[in-house]
Amino acid sequence: MTAILSEYYTLFVIVILAFITPLIFTRTGIPVVVGEILLGLGVGTVMFVTYSLFDVELLEVGEAIGFLAKIGFIFLMFLSGLEIDFGKIESGGNRAVAKGTVMFLMTLLIALPLTAWVVGSTSIHFDSMYMTIVLSTTSVAIVLSVVREMHMSQTRYGQEIIITALIADIGAMILITIYAIRYEVLSTGDVTFGVVAVAIFLLIFIMFYVVYRLGSYAMWWYPAVMKKFFQSDDPHELGVRASRAIIFTFFAISAVVDSEALAVLGAFLAGAVVSLMFQEGAILSKKLYGIGYGFLVPIFFINLGITFNFDAIFNVEALLLIPLLFGIVIVAKILPAIILSTKGDLKRNLASGVLMTGGLTLMIAGGEIGLSLGIIDETAHAVTILLAVIISIITPTLFNILFQRFHLEEKG
């Protein structure tokens, strides 16, 4: 059997799993993307056991599946940027933005010494500062889905939660990129790479501004032309094509220095600029979500489970590291919420702190970048994936319990 044909069977399994995952997990309260990883881990477990006992590879994951998964990962980062609603940030006012920024900084300050202590007590290789940034992430997609389910998206409380999550994601993505560039320069001694990487880092943000300004100019002066990007019955799907062009323009510029961190940042900001340009483009967003979460992203998440390194996780240190890091995330996210509370909003902030702990998308992205650069090893990468899954299952459920118990729906 040829390798290509074998990968067709692997793709067939992935597609079937992608189809049945929403049917299984929609009513469980577990995010579907987490369910995709879990089903992938189930298949990966069977593959691991079969290979260990009989030395037989049930499925083959080669370059073709790897390439599709990589595109899925880039599109996932794009959709993470697309989740950023600049209108909500603006409407939330300076107070909400300042509060979200302070909470993010406090999270970093609390998590850093705790993570450094864990690093010093284990032989598993990972950088304490980098892991602190990874642990500080928040999954905007999960936060938005929970807030919308609780019918809080238009309340002041719901807006504050969303803004805090948005700031945490933006801040973490920028810090991960900066730290990755610094690490590469220090580990290789290639100063030229550092200079070029910093120049491209700045260029990405300049492009972000330029593309947004050009888009705003076109929206103002050529509304009839720009309207075509939002038509539901456009036979040429100009909006999707324009978004794809923006993604790969940012991605191509980022890839000049072969830095995965810059490439991920480029995809993230490409989504942000599309969100900023087309704030009223609900139809376009639905189409992009359909392409991403309906096709490309499930391949990445399921493949992540199928190719999971079980050898790396089956040791005492790795298994002990999961609850330790989970505890750090809980403390680092909830403590700032409690500290910044007044007498009247302690329960609100406690519940929102719990919801902020879920960092699925960027936590996994940070793990992927860290592994590719050698900032973390295979074991730390496997722990990061499992930690992201566990947190994304527990925290939305716990928030729902606190939401009902504290009667937060009555306080708006």
Secondary structure, DSSP 8 states (H G I E B T S, - for coil): --HHHHHHHHHHHHHHHHHHHHHHHTTTTS-HHHHHHHHHHHHHHHHHHHHHHH---SS---HHHHHHHHHHHHHHHHHHHHT--HHHHHHHHHHHHHHHHHHHHHHHHHHHHHHHHHHHT--S-B-HHHHHHHHT---HHHHHHHHHHTT-TTSHHHHHHHHHHHHHHHHHHHHHHHHHHHHHHHHH--HHHHHHHHHHHHHHHHHHHHHHHHHHHHHHH-HHHHGGGG-TT-TT-HHHHHHHHHHHHHHHHHGGGT-HHHHHHHHHHHHHHHHHHTTT-HHHHHHHHHHIIIIIHHHHHHHHHHT--HHHH-SHHHHHHHHHHHHHHHHHHHHHHHHT--TTSHHHHHHHHHHHT--HHHHHHHHHHHHHHTSB-HHHHHHHHHHHHHHHHHHHHHHHHHHHHTTGGGT-
